[in-house]
Amino acid sequence: MTRVIQFLNYVTAAGFVALAVITVRDWIGFRVASRLYLALAIGLLALVDVISEVSGILPPQVTLVSTEISIVGFMGAGYSLLLFRDILVPLKRRRSRSGPPLPRSSAWSPWYCCSGSGWER
């Protein structure tokens, strides 16, 4: 049963990568902002899926870095989907002026709190 689950995980990762390639090719053909955001979101989700599959065979030091890359990639995919949604159904003006959520998020907080001066506001 474990081999079947592992095989299905590989199939899922390959499907995400194929979908990412198709959406990037679609964006290159049309060069529209909505397709860019969609391709970026699907590509980042494919990256997260591939990293999660590869992290099992990596040494522990590299696994920590790959986990951080996965977190940032997942947040980037969410932000790309938000921008894609903004093109289809515009957000309120107050929401769109608030800027990208990444610097204020919890994934960036260790670097923000532990760095010398942090980001300048």
Phi and psi restraints in degrees (range 20) as a CNS / XPLOR table:
assign (resid 1 and name C) (resid 2 and name N)
       (resid 2 and name CA) (resid 2 and name C) 1.0 -64.0 20.0 2
assign (resid 2 and name N) (resid 2 and name CA)
       (resid 2 and name C) (resid 3 and name N) 1.0 -37.1 20.0 2
assign (resid 2 and name C) (resid 3 and name N)
       (resid 3 and name CA) (resid 3 and name C) 1.0 -66.4 20.0 2
assign (resid 3 and name N) (resid 3 and name CA)
       (resid 3 and name C) (resid 4 and name N) 1.0 -36.5 20.0 2
assign (resid 3 and name C) (resid 4 and name N)
       (resid 4 and name CA) (resid 4 and name C) 1.0 -65.7 20.0 2
assign (resid 4 and name N) (resid 4 and name CA)
       (resid 4 and name C) (resid 5 and name N) 1.0 -43.6 20.0 2
assign (resid 4 and name C) (resid 5 and name N)
       (resid 5 and name CA) (resid 5 and name C) 1.0 -64.4 20.0 2
assign (resid 5 and name N) (resid 5 and name CA)
       (resid 5 and name C) (resid 6 and name N) 1.0 -41.8 20.0 2
assign (resid 5 and name C) (resid 6 and name N)
       (resid 6 and name CA) (resid 6 and name C) 1.0 -63.9 20.0 2
assign (resid 6 and name N) (resid 6 and name CA)
       (resid 6 and name C) (resid 7 and name N) 1.0 -41.0 20.0 2
assign (resid 6 and name C) (resid 7 and name N)
       (resid 7 and name CA) (resid 7 and name C) 1.0 -62.4 20.0 2
assign (resid 7 and name N) (resid 7 and name CA)
       (resid 7 and name C) (resid 8 and name N) 1.0 -43.6 20.0 2
assign (resid 7 and name C) (resid 8 and name N)
       (resid 8 and name CA) (resid 8 and name C) 1.0 -66.2 20.0 2
assign (resid 8 and name N) (resid 8 and name CA)
       (resid 8 and name C) (resid 9 and name N) 1.0 -33.3 20.0 2
assign (resid 8 and name C) (resid 9 and name N)
       (resid 9 and name CA) (resid 9 and name C) 1.0 -63.6 20.0 2
assign (resid 9 and name N) (resid 9 and name CA)
       (resid 9 and name C) (resid 10 and name N) 1.0 -41.2 20.0 2
assign (resid 9 and name C) (resid 10 and name N)
       (resid 10 and name CA) (resid 10 and name C) 1.0 -66.0 20.0 2
assign (resid 10 and name N) (resid 10 and name CA)
       (resid 10 and name C) (resid 11 and name N) 1.0 -38.7 20.0 2
assign (resid 10 and name C) (resid 11 and name N)
       (resid 11 and name CA) (resid 11 and name C) 1.0 -64.5 20.0 2
assign (resid 11 and name N) (resid 11 and name CA)
       (resid 11 and name C) (resid 12 and name N) 1.0 -40.7 20.0 2
assign (resid 11 and name C) (resid 12 and name N)
       (resid 12 and name CA) (resid 12 and name C) 1.0 -63.2 20.0 2
assign (resid 12 and name N) (resid 12 and name CA)
       (resid 12 and name C) (resid 13 and name N) 1.0 -43.9 20.0 2
assign (resid 12 and name C) (resid 13 and name N)
       (resid 13 and name CA) (resid 13 and name C) 1.0 -63.2 20.0 2
assign (resid 13 and name N) (resid 13 and name CA)
       (resid 13 and name C) (resid 14 and name N) 1.0 -42.6 20.0 2
assign (resid 13 and name C) (resid 14 and name N)
       (resid 14 and name CA) (resid 14 and name C) 1.0 -64.6 20.0 2
assign (resid 14 and name N) (resid 14 and name CA)
       (resid 14 and name C) (resid 15 and name N) 1.0 -37.2 20.0 2
assign (resid 14 and name C) (resid 15 and name N)
       (resid 15 and name CA) (resid 15 and name C) 1.0 -64.3 20.0 2
assign (resid 15 and name N) (resid 15 and name CA)
       (resid 15 and name C) (resid 16 and name N) 1.0 -42.0 20.0 2
assign (resid 15 and name C) (resid 16 and name N)
       (resid 16 and name CA) (resid 16 and name C) 1.0 -63.2 20.0 2
assign (resid 16 and name N) (resid 16 and name CA)
       (resid 16 and name C) (resid 17 and name N) 1.0 -41.8 20.0 2
assign (resid 16 and name C) (resid 17 and name N)
       (resid 17 and name CA) (resid 17 and name C) 1.0 -64.8 20.0 2
assign (resid 17 and name N) (resid 17 and name CA)
       (resid 17 and name C) (resid 18 and name N) 1.0 -43.2 20.0 2
assign (resid 17 and name C) (resid 18 and name N)
       (resid 18 and name CA) (resid 18 and name C) 1.0 -62.4 20.0 2
assign (resid 18 and name N) (resid 18 and name CA)
       (resid 18 and name C) (resid 19 and name N) 1.0 -41.9 20.0 2
assign (resid 18 and name C) (resid 19 and name N)
       (resid 19 and name CA) (resid 19 and name C) 1.0 -64.7 20.0 2
assign (resid 19 and name N) (resid 19 and name CA)
       (resid 19 and name C) (resid 20 and name N) 1.0 -38.2 20.0 2
assign (resid 19 and name C) (resid 20 and name N)
       (resid 20 and name CA) (resid 20 and name C) 1.0 -64.5 20.0 2
assign (resid 20 and name N) (resid 20 and name CA)
       (resid 20 and name C) (resid 21 and name N) 1.0 -42.8 20.0 2
assign (resid 20 and name C) (resid 21 and name N)
       (resid 21 and name CA) (resid 21 and name C) 1.0 -62.8 20.0 2
assign (resid 21 and name N) (resid 21 and name CA)
       (resid 21 and name C) (resid 22 and name N) 1.0 -41.3 20.0 2
assign (resid 21 and name C) (resid 22 and name N)
       (resid 22 and name CA) (resid 22 and name C) 1.0 -65.3 20.0 2
assign (resid 22 and name N) (resid 22 and name CA)
       (resid 22 and name C) (resid 23 and name N) 1.0 -43.3 20.0 2
assign (resid 22 and name C) (resid 23 and name N)
       (resid 23 and name CA) (resid 23 and name C) 1.0 -70.5 20.0 2
assign (resid 23 and name N) (resid 23 and name CA)
       (resid 23 and name C) (resid 24 and name N) 1.0 -34.5 20.0 2
assign (resid 23 and name C) (resid 24 and name N)
       (resid 24 and name CA) (resid 24 and name C) 1.0 -66.9 20.0 2
assign (resid 24 and name N) (resid 24 and name CA)
       (resid 24 and name C) (resid 25 and name N) 1.0 -41.5 20.0 2
assign (resid 24 and name C) (resid 25 and name N)
       (resid 25 and name CA) (resid 25 and name C) 1.0 -62.4 20.0 2
assign (resid 25 and name N) (resid 25 and name CA)
       (resid 25 and name C) (resid 26 and name N) 1.0 -39.3 20.0 2
assign (resid 25 and name C) (resid 26 and name N)
       (resid 26 and name CA) (resid 26 and name C) 1.0 -64.1 20.0 2
assign (resid 26 and name N) (resid 26 and name CA)
       (resid 26 and name C) (resid 27 and name N) 1.0 -42.0 20.0 2
assign (resid 26 and name C) (resid 27 and name N)
       (resid 27 and name CA) (resid 27 and name C) 1.0 -65.9 20.0 2
assign (resid 27 and name N) (resid 27 and name CA)
       (resid 27 and name C) (resid 28 and name N) 1.0 -40.6 20.0 2
assign (resid 27 and name C) (resid 28 and name N)
       (resid 28 and name CA) (resid 28 and name C) 1.0 -62.4 20.0 2
assign (resid 28 and name N) (resid 28 and name CA)
       (resid 28 and name C) (resid 29 and name N) 1.0 -34.5 20.0 2
assign (resid 28 and name C) (resid 29 and name N)
       (resid 29 and name CA) (resid 29 and name C) 1.0 -71.6 20.0 2
assign (resid 29 and name N) (resid 29 and name CA)
       (resid 29 and name C) (resid 30 and name N) 1.0 -32.1 20.0 2
assign (resid 29 and name C) (resid 30 and name N)
       (resid 30 and name CA) (resid 30 and name C) 1.0 -114.8 20.0 2
assign (resid 30 and name N) (resid 30 and name CA)
       (resid 30 and name C) (resid 31 and name N) 1.0 -26.2 20.0 2
assign (resid 30 and name C) (resid 31 and name N)
       (resid 31 and name CA) (resid 31 and name C) 1.0 52.7 20.0 2
assign (resid 31 and name N) (resid 31 and name CA)
       (resid 31 and name C) (resid 32 and name N) 1.0 52.8 20.0 2
assign (resid 31 and name C) (resid 32 and name N)
       (resid 32 and name CA) (resid 32 and name C) 1.0 -111.1 20.0 2
assign (resid 32 and name N) (resid 32 and name CA)
       (resid 32 and name C) (resid 33 and name N) 1.0 143.5 20.0 2
assign (resid 32 and name C) (resid 33 and name N)
       (resid 33 and name CA) (resid 33 and name C) 1.0 -60.7 20.0 2
assign (resid 33 and name N) (resid 33 and name CA)
       (resid 33 and name C) (resid 34 and name N) 1.0 -37.5 20.0 2
assign (resid 33 and name C) (resid 34 and name N)
       (resid 34 and name CA) (resid 34 and name C) 1.0 -63.9 20.0 2
assign (resid 34 and name N) (resid 34 and name CA)
       (resid 34 and name C) (resid 35 and name N) 1.0 -39.2 20.0 2
assign (resid 34 and name C) (resid 35 and name N)
       (resid 35 and name CA) (resid 35 and name C) 1.0 -71.5 20.0 2
assign (resid 35 and name N) (resid 35 and name CA)
       (resid 35 and name C) (resid 36 and name N) 1.0 -30.3 20.0 2
assign (resid 35 and name C) (resid 36 and name N)
       (resid 36 and name CA) (resid 36 and name C) 1.0 -63.2 20.0 2
assign (resid 36 and name N) (resid 36 and name CA)
       (resid 36 and name C) (resid 37 and name N) 1.0 -48.7 20.0 2
assign (resid 36 and name C) (resid 37 and name N)
       (resid 37 and name CA) (resid 37 and name C) 1.0 -64.8 20.0 2
assign (resid 37 and name N) (resid 37 and name CA)
       (resid 37 and name C) (resid 38 and name N) 1.0 -38.2 20.0 2
assign (resid 37 and name C) (resid 38 and name N)
       (resid 38 and name CA) (resid 38 and name C) 1.0 -67.1 20.0 2
assign (resid 38 and name N) (resid 38 and name CA)
       (resid 38 and name C) (resid 39 and name N) 1.0 -43.1 20.0 2
assign (resid 38 and name C) (resid 39 and name N)
       (resid 39 and name CA) (resid 39 and name C) 1.0 -64.7 20.0 2
assign (resid 39 and name N) (resid 39 and name CA)
       (resid 39 and name C) (resid 40 and name N) 1.0 -39.3 20.0 2
assign (resid 39 and name C) (resid 40 and name N)
       (resid 40 and name CA) (resid 40 and name C) 1.0 -65.0 20.0 2
assign (resid 40 and name N) (resid 40 and name CA)
       (resid 40 and name C) (resid 41 and name N) 1.0 -42.5 20.0 2
assign (resid 40 and name C) (resid 41 and name N)
       (resid 41 and name CA) (resid 41 and name C) 1.0 -65.1 20.0 2
assign (resid 41 and name N) (resid 41 and name CA)
       (resid 41 and name C) (resid 42 and name N) 1.0 -46.4 20.0 2
assign (resid 41 and name C) (resid 42 and name N)
       (resid 42 and name CA) (resid 42 and name C) 1.0 -69.4 20.0 2
assign (resid 42 and name N) (resid 42 and name CA)
       (resid 42 and name C) (resid 43 and name N) 1.0 -37.5 20.0 2
assign (resid 42 and name C) (resid 43 and name N)
       (resid 43 and name CA) (resid 43 and name C) 1.0 -63.9 20.0 2
assign (resid 43 and name N) (resid 43 and name CA)
       (resid 43 and name C) (resid 44 and name N) 1.0 -41.3 20.0 2
assign (resid 43 and name C) (resid 44 and name N)
       (resid 44 and name CA) (resid 44 and name C) 1.0 -68.2 20.0 2
assign (resid 44 and name N) (resid 44 and name CA)
       (resid 44 and name C) (resid 45 and name N) 1.0 -36.5 20.0 2
assign (resid 44 and name C) (resid 45 and name N)
       (resid 45 and name CA) (resid 45 and name C) 1.0 -65.9 20.0 2
assign (resid 45 and name N) (resid 45 and name CA)
       (resid 45 and name C) (resid 46 and name N) 1.0 -36.8 20.0 2
assign (resid 45 and name C) (resid 46 and name N)
       (resid 46 and name CA) (resid 46 and name C) 1.0 -64.8 20.0 2
assign (resid 46 and name N) (resid 46 and name CA)
       (resid 46 and name C) (resid 47 and name N) 1.0 -39.5 20.0 2
assign (resid 46 and name C) (resid 47 and name N)
       (resid 47 and name CA) (resid 47 and name C) 1.0 -61.9 20.0 2
assign (resid 47 and name N) (resid 47 and name CA)
       (resid 47 and name C) (resid 48 and name N) 1.0 -44.1 20.0 2
assign (resid 47 and name C) (resid 48 and name N)
       (resid 48 and name CA) (resid 48 and name C) 1.0 -62.5 20.0 2
assign (resid 48 and name N) (resid 48 and name CA)
       (resid 48 and name C) (resid 49 and name N) 1.0 -41.4 20.0 2
assign (resid 48 and name C) (resid 49 and name N)
       (resid 49 and name CA) (resid 49 and name C) 1.0 -66.5 20.0 2
assign (resid 49 and name N) (resid 49 and name CA)
       (resid 49 and name C) (resid 50 and name N) 1.0 -42.6 20.0 2
assign (resid 49 and name C) (resid 50 and name N)
       (resid 50 and name CA) (resid 50 and name C) 1.0 -66.8 20.0 2
assign (resid 50 and name N) (resid 50 and name CA)
       (resid 50 and name C) (resid 51 and name N) 1.0 -41.1 20.0 2
assign (resid 50 and name C) (resid 51 and name N)
       (resid 51 and name CA) (resid 51 and name C) 1.0 -63.2 20.0 2
assign (resid 51 and name N) (resid 51 and name CA)
       (resid 51 and name C) (resid 52 and name N) 1.0 -38.3 20.0 2
assign (resid 51 and name C) (resid 52 and name N)
       (resid 52 and name CA) (resid 52 and name C) 1.0 -66.7 20.0 2
assign (resid 52 and name N) (resid 52 and name CA)
       (resid 52 and name C) (resid 53 and name N) 1.0 -32.6 20.0 2
assign (resid 52 and name C) (resid 53 and name N)
       (resid 53 and name CA) (resid 53 and name C) 1.0 -73.8 20.0 2
assign (resid 53 and name N) (resid 53 and name CA)
       (resid 53 and name C) (resid 54 and name N) 1.0 -38.1 20.0 2
assign (resid 53 and name C) (resid 54 and name N)
       (resid 54 and name CA) (resid 54 and name C) 1.0 -79.0 20.0 2
assign (resid 54 and name N) (resid 54 and name CA)
       (resid 54 and name C) (resid 55 and name N) 1.0 -26.5 20.0 2
assign (resid 54 and name C) (resid 55 and name N)
       (resid 55 and name CA) (resid 55 and name C) 1.0 -63.8 20.0 2
assign (resid 55 and name N) (resid 55 and name CA)
       (resid 55 and name C) (resid 56 and name N) 1.0 -19.9 20.0 2
assign (resid 55 and name C) (resid 56 and name N)
       (resid 56 and name CA) (resid 56 and name C) 1.0 -69.3 20.0 2
assign (resid 56 and name N) (resid 56 and name CA)
       (resid 56 and name C) (resid 57 and name N) 1.0 -24.7 20.0 2
assign (resid 56 and name C) (resid 57 and name N)
       (resid 57 and name CA) (resid 57 and name C) 1.0 -104.5 20.0 2
assign (resid 57 and name N) (resid 57 and name CA)
       (resid 57 and name C) (resid 58 and name N) 1.0 0.1 20.0 2
assign (resid 57 and name C) (resid 58 and name N)
       (resid 58 and name CA) (resid 58 and name C) 1.0 -87.7 20.0 2
assign (resid 58 and name N) (resid 58 and name CA)
       (resid 58 and name C) (resid 59 and name N) 1.0 156.9 20.0 2
assign (resid 58 and name C) (resid 59 and name N)
       (resid 59 and name CA) (resid 59 and name C) 1.0 -68.2 20.0 2
assign (resid 59 and name N) (resid 59 and name CA)
       (resid 59 and name C) (resid 60 and name N) 1.0 160.6 20.0 2
assign (resid 59 and name C) (resid 60 and name N)
       (resid 60 and name CA) (resid 60 and name C) 1.0 -59.7 20.0 2
assign (resid 60 and name N) (resid 60 and name CA)
       (resid 60 and name C) (resid 61 and name N) 1.0 -32.9 20.0 2
assign (resid 60 and name C) (resid 61 and name N)
       (resid 61 and name CA) (resid 61 and name C) 1.0 -66.9 20.0 2
assign (resid 61 and name N) (resid 61 and name CA)
       (resid 61 and name C) (resid 62 and name N) 1.0 -39.8 20.0 2
assign (resid 61 and name C) (resid 62 and name N)
       (resid 62 and name CA) (resid 62 and name C) 1.0 -76.8 20.0 2
assign (resid 62 and name N) (resid 62 and name CA)
       (resid 62 and name C) (resid 63 and name N) 1.0 -29.5 20.0 2
assign (resid 62 and name C) (resid 63 and name N)
       (resid 63 and name CA) (resid 63 and name C) 1.0 -62.6 20.0 2
assign (resid 63 and name N) (resid 63 and name CA)
       (resid 63 and name C) (resid 64 and name N) 1.0 -37.1 20.0 2
assign (resid 63 and name C) (resid 64 and name N)
       (resid 64 and name CA) (resid 64 and name C) 1.0 -63.2 20.0 2
assign (resid 64 and name N) (resid 64 and name CA)
       (resid 64 and name C) (resid 65 and name N) 1.0 -43.5 20.0 2
assign (resid 64 and name C) (resid 65 and name N)
       (resid 65 and name CA) (resid 65 and name C) 1.0 -66.5 20.0 2
assign (resid 65 and name N) (resid 65 and name CA)
       (resid 65 and name C) (resid 66 and name N) 1.0 -41.4 20.0 2
assign (resid 65 and name C) (resid 66 and name N)
       (resid 66 and name CA) (resid 66 and name C) 1.0 -65.8 20.0 2
assign (resid 66 and name N) (resid 66 and name CA)
       (resid 66 and name C) (resid 67 and name N) 1.0 -31.6 20.0 2
assign (resid 66 and name C) (resid 67 and name N)
       (resid 67 and name CA) (resid 67 and name C) 1.0 -65.6 20.0 2
assign (resid 67 and name N) (resid 67 and name CA)
       (resid 67 and name C) (resid 68 and name N) 1.0 -42.8 20.0 2
assign (resid 67 and name C) (resid 68 and name N)
       (resid 68 and name CA) (resid 68 and name C) 1.0 -64.1 20.0 2
assign (resid 68 and name N) (resid 68 and name CA)
       (resid 68 and name C) (resid 69 and name N) 1.0 -40.9 20.0 2
assign (resid 68 and name C) (resid 69 and name N)
       (resid 69 and name CA) (resid 69 and name C) 1.0 -63.5 20.0 2
assign (resid 69 and name N) (resid 69 and name CA)
       (resid 69 and name C) (resid 70 and name N) 1.0 -38.8 20.0 2
assign (resid 69 and name C) (resid 70 and name N)
       (resid 70 and name CA) (resid 70 and name C) 1.0 -63.9 20.0 2
assign (resid 70 and name N) (resid 70 and name CA)
       (resid 70 and name C) (resid 71 and name N) 1.0 -41.4 20.0 2
assign (resid 70 and name C) (resid 71 and name N)
       (resid 71 and name CA) (resid 71 and name C) 1.0 -63.5 20.0 2
assign (resid 71 and name N) (resid 71 and name CA)
       (resid 71 and name C) (resid 72 and name N) 1.0 -47.1 20.0 2
assign (resid 71 and name C) (resid 72 and name N)
       (resid 72 and name CA) (resid 72 and name C) 1.0 -65.8 20.0 2
assign (resid 72 and name N) (resid 72 and name CA)
       (resid 72 and name C) (resid 73 and name N) 1.0 -38.6 20.0 2
assign (resid 72 and name C) (resid 73 and name N)
       (resid 73 and name CA) (resid 73 and name C) 1.0 -64.3 20.0 2
assign (resid 73 and name N) (resid 73 and name CA)
       (resid 73 and name C) (resid 74 and name N) 1.0 -40.1 20.0 2
assign (resid 73 and name C) (resid 74 and name N)
       (resid 74 and name CA) (resid 74 and name C) 1.0 -66.6 20.0 2
assign (resid 74 and name N) (resid 74 and name CA)
       (resid 74 and name C) (resid 75 and name N) 1.0 -40.2 20.0 2
assign (resid 74 and name C) (resid 75 and name N)
       (resid 75 and name CA) (resid 75 and name C) 1.0 -67.9 20.0 2
assign (resid 75 and name N) (resid 75 and name CA)
       (resid 75 and name C) (resid 76 and name N) 1.0 -37.1 20.0 2
assign (resid 75 and name C) (resid 76 and name N)
       (resid 76 and name CA) (resid 76 and name C) 1.0 -64.5 20.0 2
assign (resid 76 and name N) (resid 76 and name CA)
       (resid 76 and name C) (resid 77 and name N) 1.0 -37.1 20.0 2
assign (resid 76 and name C) (resid 77 and name N)
       (resid 77 and name CA) (resid 77 and name C) 1.0 -64.9 20.0 2
assign (resid 77 and name N) (resid 77 and name CA)
       (resid 77 and name C) (resid 78 and name N) 1.0 -41.5 20.0 2
assign (resid 77 and name C) (resid 78 and name N)
       (resid 78 and name CA) (resid 78 and name C) 1.0 -63.8 20.0 2
assign (resid 78 and name N) (resid 78 and name CA)
       (resid 78 and name C) (resid 79 and name N) 1.0 -40.6 20.0 2
assign (resid 78 and name C) (resid 79 and name N)
       (resid 79 and name CA) (resid 79 and name C) 1.0 -68.7 20.0 2
assign (resid 79 and name N) (resid 79 and name CA)
       (resid 79 and name C) (resid 80 and name N) 1.0 -36.5 20.0 2
assign (resid 79 and name C) (resid 80 and name N)
       (resid 80 and name CA) (resid 80 and name C) 1.0 -65.0 20.0 2
assign (resid 80 and name N) (resid 80 and name CA)
       (resid 80 and name C) (resid 81 and name N) 1.0 -39.2 20.0 2
assign (resid 80 and name C) (resid 81 and name N)
       (resid 81 and name CA) (resid 81 and name C) 1.0 -66.4 20.0 2
assign (resid 81 and name N) (resid 81 and name CA)
       (resid 81 and name C) (resid 82 and name N) 1.0 -33.5 20.0 2
assign (resid 81 and name C) (resid 82 and name N)
       (resid 82 and name CA) (resid 82 and name C) 1.0 -65.0 20.0 2
assign (resid 82 and name N) (resid 82 and name CA)
       (resid 82 and name C) (resid 83 and name N) 1.0 -42.8 20.0 2
assign (resid 82 and name C) (resid 83 and name N)
       (resid 83 and name CA) (resid 83 and name C) 1.0 -66.9 20.0 2
assign (resid 83 and name N) (resid 83 and name CA)
       (resid 83 and name C) (resid 84 and name N) 1.0 -36.3 20.0 2
assign (resid 83 and name C) (resid 84 and name N)
       (resid 84 and name CA) (resid 84 and name C) 1.0 -63.4 20.0 2
assign (resid 84 and name N) (resid 84 and name CA)
       (resid 84 and name C) (resid 85 and name N) 1.0 -42.5 20.0 2
assign (resid 84 and name C) (resid 85 and name N)
       (resid 85 and name CA) (resid 85 and name C) 1.0 -65.1 20.0 2
assign (resid 85 and name N) (resid 85 and name CA)
       (resid 85 and name C) (resid 86 and name N) 1.0 -35.4 20.0 2
assign (resid 85 and name C) (resid 86 and name N)
       (resid 86 and name CA) (resid 86 and name C) 1.0 -63.7 20.0 2
assign (resid 86 and name N) (resid 86 and name CA)
       (resid 86 and name C) (resid 87 and name N) 1.0 -31.5 20.0 2
assign (resid 86 and name C) (resid 87 and name N)
       (resid 87 and name CA) (resid 87 and name C) 1.0 -72.4 20.0 2
assign (resid 87 and name N) (resid 87 and name CA)
       (resid 87 and name C) (resid 88 and name N) 1.0 -40.1 20.0 2
assign (resid 87 and name C) (resid 88 and name N)
       (resid 88 and name CA) (resid 88 and name C) 1.0 -75.7 20.0 2
assign (resid 88 and name N) (resid 88 and name CA)
       (resid 88 and name C) (resid 89 and name N) 1.0 -48.9 20.0 2
assign (resid 88 and name C) (resid 89 and name N)
       (resid 89 and name CA) (resid 89 and name C) 1.0 -128.6 20.0 2
assign (resid 89 and name N) (resid 89 and name CA)
       (resid 89 and name C) (resid 90 and name N) 1.0 103.1 20.0 2
assign (resid 89 and name C) (resid 90 and name N)
       (resid 90 and name CA) (resid 90 and name C) 1.0 -59.2 20.0 2
assign (resid 90 and name N) (resid 90 and name CA)
       (resid 90 and name C) (resid 91 and name N) 1.0 139.6 20.0 2
assign (resid 90 and name C) (resid 91 and name N)
       (resid 91 and name CA) (resid 91 and name C) 1.0 -75.1 20.0 2
assign (resid 91 and name N) (resid 91 and name CA)
       (resid 91 and name C) (resid 92 and name N) 1.0 164.4 20.0 2
assign (resid 91 and name C) (resid 92 and name N)
       (resid 92 and name CA) (resid 92 and name C) 1.0 -64.8 20.0 2
assign (resid 92 and name N) (resid 92 and name CA)
       (resid 92 and name C) (resid 93 and name N) 1.0 153.2 20.0 2
assign (resid 92 and name C) (resid 93 and name N)
       (resid 93 and name CA) (resid 93 and name C) 1.0 -59.2 20.0 2
assign (resid 93 and name N) (resid 93 and name CA)
       (resid 93 and name C) (resid 94 and name N) 1.0 -39.2 20.0 2
assign (resid 93 and name C) (resid 94 and name N)
       (resid 94 and name CA) (resid 94 and name C) 1.0 -63.3 20.0 2
assign (resid 94 and name N) (resid 94 and name CA)
       (resid 94 and name C) (resid 95 and name N) 1.0 -39.9 20.0 2
assign (resid 94 and name C) (resid 95 and name N)
       (resid 95 and name CA) (resid 95 and name C) 1.0 -68.9 20.0 2
assign (resid 95 and name N) (resid 95 and name CA)
       (resid 95 and name C) (resid 96 and name N) 1.0 -40.4 20.0 2
assign (resid 95 and name C) (resid 96 and name N)
       (resid 96 and name CA) (resid 96 and name C) 1.0 -73.4 20.0 2
assign (resid 96 and name N) (resid 96 and name CA)
       (resid 96 and name C) (resid 97 and name N) 1.0 -22.4 20.0 2
assign (resid 96 and name C) (resid 97 and name N)
       (resid 97 and name CA) (resid 97 and name C) 1.0 -86.7 20.0 2
assign (resid 97 and name N) (resid 97 and name CA)
       (resid 97 and name C) (resid 98 and name N) 1.0 -7.6 20.0 2
assign (resid 97 and name C) (resid 98 and name N)
       (resid 98 and name CA) (resid 98 and name C) 1.0 -72.1 20.0 2
assign (resid 98 and name N) (resid 98 and name CA)
       (resid 98 and name C) (resid 99 and name N) 1.0 -15.5 20.0 2
assign (resid 98 and name C) (resid 99 and name N)
       (resid 99 and name CA) (resid 99 and name C) 1.0 87.7 20.0 2
assign (resid 99 and name N) (resid 99 and name CA)
       (resid 99 and name C) (resid 100 and name N) 1.0 176.9 20.0 2
assign (resid 99 and name C) (resid 100 and name N)
       (resid 100 and name CA) (resid 100 and name C) 1.0 -67.1 20.0 2
assign (resid 100 and name N) (resid 100 and name CA)
       (resid 100 and name C) (resid 101 and name N) 1.0 141.5 20.0 2
assign (resid 100 and name C) (resid 101 and name N)
       (resid 101 and name CA) (resid 101 and name C) 1.0 -81.3 20.0 2
assign (resid 101 and name N) (resid 101 and name CA)
       (resid 101 and name C) (resid 102 and name N) 1.0 -8.2 20.0 2
assign (resid 101 and name C) (resid 102 and name N)
       (resid 102 and name CA) (resid 102 and name C) 1.0 -60.3 20.0 2
assign (resid 102 and name N) (resid 102 and name CA)
       (resid 102 and name C) (resid 103 and name N) 1.0 -45.5 20.0 2
assign (resid 102 and name C) (resid 103 and name N)
       (resid 103 and name CA) (resid 103 and name C) 1.0 -64.7 20.0 2
assign (resid 103 and name N) (resid 103 and name CA)
       (resid 103 and name C) (resid 104 and name N) 1.0 -23.5 20.0 2
assign (resid 103 and name C) (resid 104 and name N)
       (resid 104 and name CA) (resid 104 and name C) 1.0 -97.5 20.0 2
assign (resid 104 and name N) (resid 104 and name CA)
       (resid 104 and name C) (resid 105 and name N) 1.0 2.6 20.0 2
assign (resid 104 and name C) (resid 105 and name N)
       (resid 105 and name CA) (resid 105 and name C) 1.0 -86.1 20.0 2
assign (resid 105 and name N) (resid 105 and name CA)
       (resid 105 and name C) (resid 106 and name N) 1.0 168.7 20.0 2
assign (resid 105 and name C) (resid 106 and name N)
       (resid 106 and name CA) (resid 106 and name C) 1.0 -72.3 20.0 2
assign (resid 106 and name N) (resid 106 and name CA)
       (resid 106 and name C) (resid 107 and name N) 1.0 -24.8 20.0 2
assign (resid 106 and name C) (resid 107 and name N)
       (resid 107 and name CA) (resid 107 and name C) 1.0 -68.8 20.0 2
assign (resid 107 and name N) (resid 107 and name CA)
       (resid 107 and name C) (resid 108 and name N) 1.0 -27.8 20.0 2
assign (resid 107 and name C) (resid 108 and name N)
       (resid 108 and name CA) (resid 108 and name C) 1.0 -92.5 20.0 2
assign (resid 108 and name N) (resid 108 and name CA)
       (resid 108 and name C) (resid 109 and name N) 1.0 -8.1 20.0 2
assign (resid 108 and name C) (resid 109 and name N)
       (resid 109 and name CA) (resid 109 and name C) 1.0 -62.9 20.0 2
assign (resid 109 and name N) (resid 109 and name CA)
       (resid 109 and name C) (resid 110 and name N) 1.0 -33.9 20.0 2
assign (resid 109 and name C) (resid 110 and name N)
       (resid 110 and name CA) (resid 110 and name C) 1.0 -62.0 20.0 2
assign (resid 110 and name N) (resid 110 and name CA)
       (resid 110 and name C) (resid 111 and name N) 1.0 -38.3 20.0 2
assign (resid 110 and name C) (resid 111 and name N)
       (resid 111 and name CA) (resid 111 and name C) 1.0 -74.2 20.0 2
assign (resid 111 and name N) (resid 111 and name CA)
       (resid 111 and name C) (resid 112 and name N) 1.0 -34.0 20.0 2
assign (resid 111 and name C) (resid 112 and name N)
       (resid 112 and name CA) (resid 112 and name C) 1.0 -69.8 20.0 2
assign (resid 112 and name N) (resid 112 and name CA)
       (resid 112 and name C) (resid 113 and name N) 1.0 -43.3 20.0 2
assign (resid 112 and name C) (resid 113 and name N)
       (resid 113 and name CA) (resid 113 and name C) 1.0 -76.3 20.0 2
assign (resid 113 and name N) (resid 113 and name CA)
       (resid 113 and name C) (resid 114 and name N) 1.0 -35.0 20.0 2
assign (resid 113 and name C) (resid 114 and name N)
       (resid 114 and name CA) (resid 114 and name C) 1.0 -94.7 20.0 2
assign (resid 114 and name N) (resid 114 and name CA)
       (resid 114 and name C) (resid 115 and name N) 1.0 -10.1 20.0 2
assign (resid 114 and name C) (resid 115 and name N)
       (resid 115 and name CA) (resid 115 and name C) 1.0 -78.3 20.0 2
assign (resid 115 and name N) (resid 115 and name CA)
       (resid 115 and name C) (resid 116 and name N) 1.0 163.3 20.0 2
assign (resid 115 and name C) (resid 116 and name N)
       (resid 116 and name CA) (resid 116 and name C) 1.0 -56.6 20.0 2
assign (resid 116 and name N) (resid 116 and name CA)
       (resid 116 and name C) (resid 117 and name N) 1.0 -64.0 20.0 2
assign (resid 116 and name C) (resid 117 and name N)
       (resid 117 and name CA) (resid 117 and name C) 1.0 -109.6 20.0 2
assign (resid 117 and name N) (resid 117 and name CA)
       (resid 117 and name C) (resid 118 and name N) 1.0 -8.6 20.0 2
assign (resid 117 and name C) (resid 118 and name N)
       (resid 118 and name CA) (resid 118 and name C) 1.0 73.6 20.0 2
assign (resid 118 and name N) (resid 118 and name CA)
       (resid 118 and name C) (resid 119 and name N) 1.0 -170.6 20.0 2
assign (resid 118 and name C) (resid 119 and name N)
       (resid 119 and name CA) (resid 119 and name C) 1.0 -80.9 20.0 2
assign (resid 119 and name N) (resid 119 and name CA)
       (resid 119 and name C) (resid 120 and name N) 1.0 143.2 20.0 2
assign (resid 119 and name C) (resid 120 and name N)
       (resid 120 and name CA) (resid 120 and name C) 1.0 -75.3 20.0 2
assign (resid 120 and name N) (resid 120 and name CA)
       (resid 120 and name C) (resid 121 and name N) 1.0 134.3 20.0 2
